[in-house]
Amino acid sequence: LSGSVKIESEYLVSVNKIEKEINTKRKAKEKMSKVIKLTGFFVNSLPLITSAIEKTVMLKLNQEFNNFFQKFFSLLISTEDISIKLDYEFTPKIVQNSYDIDYTNLSGGEKTAVALAYRLALNKVLNTIYSTIKTNDLIILDEPTDGFSEDQLDKLKDVISELNNCQIIIVSHESKIESFAENIIRLEKTGH
């Protein structure tokens, strides 16, 4: 009988050992299953979610940018036969008399108006998004009126008022800008 108790005892020890091993392997399998699910999420689902968020944010940004761009352009160019908008890649699309035209086919003043409207819209959007920018009330424009007509120069004052910045620095050879500047600094280059 003592031999049979010993065998039964060894059997119980073996069974307990195997049960512990089975439990350890079940826990490992559960952990592995969780890791596989997480990996599946990061590989399959997260890129789709991120892409959807990015598209939504970029669409909103594009709409806001486009609104400012069209607003500034319309303030500078008061003709109904030219309209402008941004495509989904933030590239200006110009329509004149119902035809798509290339930027290079615009007059000098029209090209400058497109470029200036784009820069001002970009500035507005960036200052809206990044309110912590320490220079968000400052804008510096270097020769922003190249090719502008007298009418466009007059409209620049309206655009500057619309910007509502605390400080706008304009570098220009155009004397008409002096009529709406608060402070004028003249620089003269002599002797190289």
C-alpha positions as CSV (number, residue, x, y, z in Angstrom):
1,L,0.0,0.0,0.0
2,S,2.8,2.4,0.8
3,G,4.1,1.9,-2.7
4,S,0.7,2.7,-4.2
5,V,0.4,5.9,-2.0
6,K,3.9,6.9,-3.2
7,I,2.8,6.5,-6.8
8,E,-0.4,8.3,-6.2
9,S,1.5,11.2,-4.5
10,E,4.0,11.4,-7.4
11,Y,1.1,11.3,-9.8
12,L,-0.6,14.3,-7.9
13,V,2.7,16.2,-8.0
14,S,3.0,15.6,-11.7
15,V,-0.6,16.6,-12.3
16,N,-0.1,19.8,-10.3
17,K,3.1,20.5,-12.2
18,I,1.4,20.0,-15.5
19,E,-1.6,22.1,-14.4
20,K,0.7,25.0,-13.5
21,E,2.5,24.6,-16.8
22,I,-0.9,24.7,-18.6
23,N,-2.0,27.8,-16.7
24,T,1.4,29.5,-17.4
25,K,0.9,28.7,-21.1
26,R,-2.7,29.9,-21.1
27,K,-1.6,33.2,-19.6
28,A,1.2,33.5,-22.2
29,K,-1.3,32.7,-25.0
30,E,-3.6,35.4,-23.7
31,K,-0.8,37.9,-23.6
32,M,0.3,36.9,-27.1
33,S,-3.3,37.3,-28.3
34,K,-3.4,40.8,-26.9
35,V,-0.1,41.6,-28.5
36,I,-1.3,40.3,-31.8
37,K,-4.5,42.4,-31.5
38,L,-2.5,45.5,-30.7
39,T,-0.1,44.8,-33.6
40,G,-3.1,44.4,-35.9
41,F,-4.5,47.7,-34.6
42,F,-1.2,49.5,-35.2
43,V,-0.5,47.9,-38.6
44,N,-4.1,48.0,-40.0
45,S,-6.4,50.4,-38.2
46,L,-4.2,53.2,-36.9
47,P,-2.9,54.2,-40.4
48,L,-6.5,54.4,-41.6
49,I,-7.6,56.5,-38.6
50,T,-4.6,58.8,-38.9
51,S,-5.2,59.3,-42.6
52,A,-8.9,60.2,-42.0
53,I,-7.9,62.7,-39.3
54,E,-5.2,64.2,-41.5
55,K,-7.6,64.5,-44.4
56,T,-10.2,66.2,-42.2
57,V,-7.6,68.6,-40.7
58,M,-6.1,69.4,-44.1
59,L,-9.5,70.0,-45.6
60,K,-10.4,72.4,-42.9
61,L,-7.1,74.1,-43.2
62,N,-7.4,74.3,-47.0
63,Q,-10.9,75.9,-46.7
64,E,-9.7,78.5,-44.2
65,F,-6.6,79.2,-46.2
66,N,-8.7,79.4,-49.4
67,N,-11.1,81.9,-47.8
68,F,-8.3,84.2,-46.8
69,F,-6.6,83.8,-50.1
70,Q,-9.7,84.7,-52.1
71,K,-10.5,87.6,-49.8
72,F,-7.1,89.2,-50.1
73,F,-7.0,88.6,-53.9
74,S,-10.4,90.1,-54.4
75,L,-9.3,93.2,-52.4
76,L,-6.3,93.6,-54.7
77,I,-7.9,92.7,-58.0
78,S,-11.4,94.2,-58.6
79,T,-12.2,92.5,-61.9
80,E,-14.9,90.0,-62.3
81,D,-13.3,88.1,-65.1
82,I,-10.5,86.6,-62.9
83,S,-11.3,84.3,-60.0
84,I,-8.9,82.3,-57.9
85,K,-9.0,79.4,-55.5
86,L,-6.8,76.8,-54.0
87,D,-6.9,73.1,-55.0
88,Y,-6.5,70.3,-52.5
89,E,-2.7,70.6,-52.7
90,F,-2.8,74.3,-51.9
91,T,-1.9,75.3,-55.4
92,P,-3.6,78.4,-56.8
93,K,-6.1,77.7,-59.6
94,I,-6.8,80.8,-61.7
95,V,-9.9,81.1,-63.9
96,Q,-10.2,84.0,-66.4
97,N,-13.3,84.4,-68.5
98,S,-14.3,80.8,-67.7
99,Y,-11.0,79.4,-68.7
100,D,-8.3,77.9,-66.5
101,I,-5.1,79.9,-67.1
102,D,-1.5,79.4,-65.9
103,Y,0.0,81.8,-63.4
104,T,2.7,82.7,-66.0
105,N,0.0,84.1,-68.3
106,L,-1.0,86.8,-65.8
107,S,0.2,90.4,-66.0
108,G,2.9,91.5,-63.6
109,G,0.5,93.2,-61.2
110,E,-1.8,90.2,-61.3
111,K,1.1,87.8,-60.5
112,T,2.1,90.0,-57.6
113,A,-1.5,90.1,-56.3
114,V,-1.6,86.3,-56.4
115,A,1.7,86.0,-54.6
116,L,0.9,88.7,-52.0
117,A,-2.6,87.2,-51.4
118,Y,-1.1,83.8,-50.9
119,R,1.6,85.0,-48.5
120,L,-0.9,87.0,-46.5
121,A,-3.4,84.1,-46.3
122,L,-0.6,81.8,-45.2
123,N,0.4,84.3,-42.5
124,K,-3.2,84.5,-41.3
125,V,-3.7,80.8,-41.2
126,L,-0.4,80.1,-39.4
127,N,-1.1,82.8,-36.8
128,T,-4.6,81.3,-36.3
129,I,-3.2,77.8,-35.8
130,Y,-0.1,78.7,-33.8
131,S,-1.3,81.4,-31.4
132,T,1.9,81.1,-29.4
133,I,4.0,82.5,-32.2
134,K,5.7,85.5,-30.7
135,T,5.7,87.5,-33.9
136,N,2.1,86.9,-34.9
137,D,1.3,90.7,-34.8
138,L,4.2,91.5,-37.1
139,I,4.4,91.1,-40.8
140,I,7.3,92.1,-43.1
141,L,6.7,92.6,-46.8
142,D,9.6,93.2,-49.1
143,E,8.6,94.9,-52.4
144,P,5.0,93.6,-52.3
145,T,3.7,95.9,-55.0
146,D,6.0,95.1,-58.0
147,G,3.9,95.7,-61.2
148,F,0.9,97.1,-59.3
149,S,-1.3,99.7,-61.0
150,E,-2.3,102.9,-59.2
151,D,-5.6,101.3,-58.4
152,Q,-4.0,98.3,-56.8
153,L,-1.7,100.5,-54.8
154,D,-4.7,102.3,-53.4
155,K,-6.3,98.9,-52.6
156,L,-3.2,97.8,-50.7
157,K,-4.2,100.2,-47.9
158,D,-7.5,98.2,-47.6
159,V,-5.6,95.0,-47.4
160,I,-3.3,96.3,-44.7
161,S,-6.3,97.5,-42.7
162,E,-7.9,94.0,-43.1
163,L,-4.8,92.4,-41.7
164,N,-5.2,94.1,-38.4
165,N,-1.6,93.5,-37.4
166,C,0.1,95.7,-34.7
167,Q,3.1,96.2,-36.9
168,I,3.6,95.9,-40.6
169,I,7.0,96.7,-42.1
170,I,6.9,97.3,-45.9
171,V,10.2,97.6,-47.8
172,S,9.3,99.5,-51.0
173,H,10.5,101.9,-53.6
174,E,6.8,102.9,-54.2
175,S,6.3,106.4,-52.9
176,K,2.4,106.0,-52.8
177,I,2.8,103.6,-49.9
178,E,4.0,106.6,-47.8
179,S,0.5,108.0,-47.9
180,F,-0.8,105.3,-45.6
181,A,2.3,104.6,-43.5
182,E,2.6,105.9,-40.0
183,N,6.4,105.9,-39.9
184,I,8.8,106.2,-42.8
185,I,12.4,105.3,-42.7
186,R,14.5,106.3,-45.7
187,L,17.7,104.4,-46.5
188,E,20.3,105.6,-49.0
189,K,23.1,103.5,-50.3
190,T,26.3,105.5,-51.0
191,G,29.8,104.5,-51.8
192,H,29.0,100.8,-52.2
